[in-house]
């Protein structure tokens, strides 16, 4: 578990035709063990900010720290799950999950099998990505991130490419894993329903250049049952508030 703090983060992309400011003065915080979602209009800079936290993109200004240590690049303490599955097509499920591990081959395989079971893919260890559904591929990607035992899990619209029923199942399974591990999770999504179902807090960003419009405490009881929270007045009020911010 780890605490994330970002202060006055700015990102400017420069090219031959000029410069584009993607993020301008964004402040963000995720407490240790918290699940925080980020929502905002398409193209506003949500993914860019996530990749800055992951160390894949350097900010043009401001600072990002994890447990007080400045982020200077990618590291094993920050796992990431992309919207695209990003699996190695020539590796099996087991090979994809074990990728990045070190140590004796037998130990790596045994550890990978445990995580394959964790994401409910037991029996598919020898399957290749071409033989898997979209939801199964994303389970492999999640297992590959979790196996490194990260303090922080960064998720960039990880369930956007699957059908509605699979998305609902994956959301519930993510919550079950998170409730056991209590790692810090930052979850980027376009779905207000997804953000409210999963999160402790929701950051709502503005149009590009991204700034924080509002931070909402979700405050819905855990563990969460989807049908139960949908009936709560607090859920409806939060949902309406986020939509009003996005439409403004």
N, C-alpha and C positions, 0 to 999 in steps of 0.2 A: 504494500500500500504506500502511496506517495501523495504529496500535496503539490498541486500545480498552480503557479502564479504567473500571469502575464500582465505587463504594464506598458501602456502606450505603444502597442505593437503597430508597426507600419510596414506595408509592403508595396513597393513601386516596381513595376515592370517597364523596362526601357527598350525601345527598338528604333528602327530607322524612321518610322512614322511618328515617333514621339513616345511619351510615357503614359502609363495607365496606373493609377493608384487603386490597388485592390482592397487594401485595408488601411485605415487611417485612425490611429489613436485608440486601439481596442484594448480594453482591460478585461481580464478573465481570471477566475479562481475556481479550482475544484479541490474540495477538502479530501483528506485521506479517506479512502473507502467509499467515496461518493460516486454516484452515477449521474452525470450531467449531460444534457442534450443541448445541441446548438441547432436552431432553425433560422431560416431566413430566405429571402427570394433567391431564385435561381441565378447563379453567377455572381453572388454578392461577396464571395470570399470565404465561405465556410470551410471548404476543403483546403484552401490555401492556409488558413489559420491552423487547421489540424496538422498539416505537413510541417508547419513551422514548429509546432509543439513536438512533433516526432523527430525533428532535426533534419528533415529531408530538404527543407527550403530555409535559407537564411533570411531573417527579417531585414528590412531596410532601416528600421529604427525600433526603439523600445527593447524590452527584455522578456525572456521566458525562463523560468526556473522550475526545476523539479526537486522538491525537498531542499530548496535553497541553492541548488547547484545550477549554474547557467547551462542552458541547452546549447551545445556547440555542434552537434551532429547526431545521427542515429545511434541508438544503444540498446542493448538487450533488456534494459529495464523498461523500455517502452515498446510494447507490441502493437502492431497495426493490422487491421483487416480492411482491405480495399473494397470498393463497390464491385470492381471486376475481380474475378476469382484469383487470378495471378498464380495459377498452379503450373508446375512443370509437367507438360503433357507426356514426357518420356518416363516419368516416375509414377509408381503406384501410389495409392492412398497412403500406405505406410511410409514409402519413401518421401513423399511430400511432407508428411507430418514430422518425420525425423530430420528433415533438412535443417541444418544449422546446429544440430547437436554434435558434441564431441565425445570421445571415449570409445571403449570397445564396442564393436558392432552389435554383439548380443545385447548389451545393456541399452544401447540406443533403440534397438528394435522393441525390447520389452517396454521401455518408457513410452515409445510411440504407440504401442498397442493400447496402453492404458488411456491415452488421450483419444485414440480412435473410439474406444468404448465410451469415454466421457461424452463425446458428441453424437453418440448413438449410431455409429457406423460399423459396429462389430459385424464381421462377416464380409466386409468389403475391403479388407486390408490389401488384397492383391489386385483390386480393380484399378483401371487407369481413368484419368479425368474424362476421356471421351465416352466412357460407359456410365457416367454419373449424371444425375439431374442437377439443375441449378442449385437447389437447396442442399443437395449432398456435397457439391463442390464448395459451397460456402461453409459447410460444417468442417470440411477438410482445412480450409483457410483459417477458420477459428481455432481448430486444434493446433495448427502449426504456430499460431501466435501464442496460445496458452501454454504450449509445452516448454517455452522458454521461461516460464514462471515470471512474467513481467509484473512490475509494480503498477504500471499504467497500461491500459488497453485503449487504443485509439481506433474508432470505427467510423469509416467514411461511407455512409449510406449502404451498409453491408447487405441489407435485405431488399434493396430497391429492384433488383433484377429477377426476383422470384415471384411466383403467383401469390395471391392474397392468402390462401389457406396455408401455404408453406411459410409465408412471412409471419403469420400469426404464431405458428408452431415455433419458429426460430426465435421470435421475441420471448416467448415463455421459457424456452430452453436457456436463452441467454440469462434471463433473470434467475433461474435456478442455479446456474454456474456462478453468477455474481454473488448471490446470497450466501453461497458456501465459501467463496474465496475473499469477498469484500475488497477486491482490487479497485483502484480508481479507474473509472471508465468515462471517456469523452466520446459522445455518440452524435455524429452529424446526420441529420435527416431532413427530408422535406415534409414528413408526415407529422402533423400536430398530434394525431391520435397516438402514434408510436412514441413520440417524445413524452407525452403525459403518462402513458402506460409504463414506460421504463424508468422514468427519471425522478431524482430527488429535486433537481432544479432545471429550469429551461432558460437558456440565453436566446433572446430574440434579436437578430441582427437586422440592420437597415440595408437598403439597396447599396450597391457598390458606390463609393468605397465603404467597406463594412465598418460600422460602429455598433456598439451595444445600444439597442433601443430600450430594453428592459430585461431584468432578471426576475423570473417568477419562481417562488417556492411552491413545489407541487403539493406536498403535505398530505397526499393520499395514503391510507393505511397499507402496510405491507405485512405479510405477502399479499400480492394483488391478484385478484380474480377479475378478468376483463369485464364480464357481464356485471359484476357487482359495482365496480368503480364507475361504469358508464351511467349508472342510475344515481350517482351522488350529485347533489347540487353543486358542490365545489368543483367537480370535474367539468360540468357544463359551463360554469363561470370562467374557469381557466381556459377552456377551449375557445370560448367567445373572445376572451381578452387577447389571446395570441393571434387569432384571426384578424382582430381589429388592428393590431400592430402591424401585421404583414400587409394588410390592405391599405394602410394609411399612406 
